[in-house]
């Protein structure tokens, strides 16, 4: 669920523009230009809600939109879906929502550091705001706790991954002296770091030696980025017989699986567990099992339907959602993924 970083020059321009916008909206300009217009309660059936995602081509975001569409149909509001892959597109999308009569929007931001500018822009446009998936970060580098947010319990999800890996290692009878952990990391994003830190801490708590846990920092969070990072680490550790693999998402772990295959490590000598559960279905459907054991399936229904419903109730009834709502995951494997996907509404 993480968009690769923009080129430095473009990021600088976009962030500079957004910073200026945030300052202006915060009160550095004339009062009559910064005051948010008084929001008038919309008539029943006239509610319009935006849903902005950073990577609309990704299965996870498509599922969020699918469930948000279902909420719109069930509750009777208009949903405006928009892909916003960078700061400039976010600004344009918010302007477009305001121009089209929206009263609020849900957003997974392409960069958490854009949070202050997005908040200022929404306030100036008189739009209610709810962040989903990735939490906004303030100028001090800390989460913006005053912004309404629905996301996963990142550390708990990671801990579940670590506990599952430890249990699989024990079930297979692998000695610790011949086993190591390959942790695919992307510490630039707080949510991603919480996931991998949680997995590592759970493994240590289960008795796994910390000095046999190796991090492979990814430059990007897609499969090619993970493949490159994992290959570099595996090349330095040819002595390891068995591998336990964790990461912040499915693609990071799948990249590591491809690297293991490139190093001729048998599938039965590795256990890899991802997070998301939506980018690994093809892997689980393969006739010949790979070392990808399973994934912690996150609830796209909660992140799509529930956030849209929260925004609708906030606009229609004045019921403000909680500032911080967290969801958990469920393990899917080759044995149960079809049944779980049906139960979760991901597949019919």
N, C-alpha and C positions, 0 to 999 in steps of 0.2 A: 503494500500500500504506500510507497514513498517515491516521489519523483526525483530523478537524478538532478544534481545541482546545476543551475544555470551557469554559463560562462561568466567569469569574474566581471568583465566589463559590463555585460548586460545586467547582471545582478546588482552591480553598483548603481547603475542608472535607475533601475526599478526601485531599489530600496531607498535611494535618495529621493525619488519622486514621492514615494509613500511616506517617508519621514516628514517631508515638507507638508504633505496633506494632513498628517496626524497633528503637526504643530498648529496648522491653521485651524483645524477643527477643534483643537483643544482650547483655543481662545486667543491665539496670537493675532487674529484678524479682527475686523470690526464685529461688534456684537450682533448686528442684524444679519451678518452673513453666516454665523456659526450656530445660532440657535436652531435646534431641531423643531420643525413644524409640529404643532399639536396634532397627534394622531386621532382621527375620527373613527369610531367603531364602525367597521364595514357591515353592510347589510348581509343577512344570511344568503349564502350562495355566492357572495362576491369576494370571498377570501382567496387571495393569490399568494402562494408561498414559493420561494426560490429554493433550489437544491443544487449547490455548486460543489463539484468534485475536481480534484487536481489531475486525475488520470482516467478519463471516461472510457477508454478502451480496455481497462483492466476488468476482469471478471468480478472482483469484489465491488467495485463502484457500480457496475451494471446491475448487480444484485441489490445494492442499496437503492438505486433508482427504481428497480422493479417493485420493491416493497413500499417505497414512498408513493409510487403510482397507485398501488393497492390502497394505501391510506387515503389518497385523494379521492378514489372511487367510493370507498366506504363512507367517508365523512363529508364528501361533497364540496371540495375546494379545488382550485386550479393549481397544478404543480408546474413550475417553470424550471426545467432541467438545463444546466449549463456546465460545460467543461471549462475550467479556468486553470491553465497550466503554469501561469506565472503571475507576478504582481500586477502587471499592466492589464491582463485579462480579468483579474479579480476586480480591479477598479471599474473597468468597462461593464462587467456583469452587474455590479451593484447599481451603477447608474441606470442600466437597462431595466433592472427590476423596479427601481423607483419610478422610472418613466412609464412602466407597464402596470402600475397600480398595485404592486406587491406590498404587503404589510410586514413581511419578515422573511428570513432565509436561514437555511442550514448550510454549513460550509465545512468541507475538508480542505484546509488551506494548502497551497503548494509549498509554502515556507512558513514554519511556525513563528518566525521572527516578524512576519508581516502583521501579527496580531494587533498591535497598537494602532496601526493605520487602518486596518479593517474595522476595528471598533469605532474609530473616529468617523470613518466614512459612513458606516451604518447609522450612527447617531445623527450625523448631519442630514441624512436622507430620511430620518424618522422610521427606520426599519428595525424590527426586533432581530436578534442574532443568537444563533445556537451553533457552537462548534462541535464537529463530530470527528471521531477517529484520532486526529492529532490535535493536541491542546496548544493554544496560543502561548507564546513566550513573550514576556515583557522586556523592556530595555535593560533590566537588571539580570536577565538570563533566567528568571524564575517564572514558573507557570502563572498565567493570569487567572487567579482564582475567582475574580469577580465576573468572568465571562462564563455564561452557561455552557456546559460541556457534557457530552456523552461519549465515552470511550471505553476501551477494555481495561480490565485490571491487569496491566502489562506485567507486573512482577509475578502475580499469581499464575498467569498464563505461562510465563517462563518457568516458574517453579514446577508446574505440572509437567512440562517437557523434561526437566531434569529428573524428576521422580520417575517418569516413565522410562527414560534411558537407563537409570540405575537399576530398575526392576528387570529390564530386558538383559542387561549385562549379567545380572545375578542368575536369571533363568537360563541363560546360555552357558553359564559356568566359565566366563572369561576371567582369567587372573588379572588383577590390577597392574601387575608388572609388565604385562604384554598389551595393555589397553591404554589408549589416550583419547582425549576429547578434542574435537575440532569445532571450535566455536566461531561461527561466521558473525562478525560484528560490524555495526554501523553506528558508532557512538555519537555521531553528529546530531542524531535525532534522539531526544530524551526517551520517547516511547520505545524505540528500538533497543536502546541501552538497557532499559528496565527489563525487557524480555530476556536478553542474553545474560544479564547479571543474575536474574532470578533463576535461570537454568543452571548456571555455574554454582550459585550458592546452594541450590537443592542437591546437586551432585556431591558437593563437599560435605553437606550435612548428612548425606547417605554414606559417607566414609571414603569417597573417591579422593585420591591424592591431588591436592591443588597444583603441585608442580608437574602434573601430567595433563593439565588443561592448557591448550594452546589456542590463542586467538588469531584469527585471520581477518584483519581489517579490510573491508570492502570499500572501493572508491565509488561504486554505484551499487544499487540494491537489486539489480536484475541478475539473470543467470550468467551472462558473460562476465559481469563484475565479480560475482562470487566464484566462478570457475577460475579466473585469474588469481584471485587471492588464495583460494584453497590449493591450487596447483603449486604455488610458491611455497606454502607451508609444508605440504606433503613431500615435496622434493627435499626439504631439509630434514625430514624425519622418516627415512626409509626403514628404520629399526622397529617401528610400531607394527604389530600384527593385527590388532583389532581397533576399530575406531567407533566412537560415539559422536554423532554430529547434531549440533543445534544451531539455531540462527534466529533472526528477528522476523523472518517471513518464509513462505514456501520457496520462493525463487532463490533466496540465499542458500537454502539447504539443497535445493535441486542442483544448483551450480556446484556445490561440494560433492554431490553424488556423481556428477559427470567427471569431476576431477579424480575421484576415487577410481572410476572406471578407466580413466586415462592412465592411471598408475598401475593398472592391472590388479587391483585389489578386489578379491572375490566379493560378490554381493553379500554372501553369508558372513563375511568378516567385518561388516559395518552395520550400524543401526542409525538411521537418520530420521529426525522428527521435525517437521516444519510447523509454521503457525500461519493461519488464515483458513486453510481447508478449501480454498476455491481455485488455486492455481496449480493444484497437484492431482486433479482428477484423472487426467490422461495418464499420469505416472501410475496411479493405483489401478487403472484399467489394463495396463500392459499384461499380456499373457505370461511373460516371464518376469517374476518378481525381481525388483532391484533392491538396493539397500535402503530405499526410501520406505521406512516402516509405516509412517502415518503423519498426521498433522492435527494440531489443535484447531478445530473448526470454530471460527468466531461467528457470532450471530448477526448476519447481514439483515435479518428481519428486524432485530432490535435497533440496529444502527440506521436502517432506512425507514421502516414503518413507525417505530416509536418516536424518532426525532421529529418526523413530519407531524405525527399526532400531537406531540408536545407543543410544537409551534402553533398548530391549529387551535388547541385549547387556550394557549396564551393569547392569541389574537381574538378569538371569538368570545371566550368566557373570562379573560383576564386571569387565568390560572397560570401563574409563573412556574416554570419547571424548576426542579432542583438545580443548584449551581453545579453539582458534580454527580453524575450517574455513571456507574461502571458495569460492564458486562463480563461474563466468563465464557470459557470455551469447553468443547467436548472433543475427546480424541476420536478421530476416524482412522481406520486401517483398511487394508484390502478386504478384510472379513466383514466389516460393518458399514462401509461408507455409503453404499446405496440406500440402505435402510435409514441411516441418520440423515442423509440429504433429503430424503422424502419427509421425514419427521420435521425437519427444520424449514420445509417449504422451499428449499433450493431447487429441488427437482420434483416433477409431478409423478 
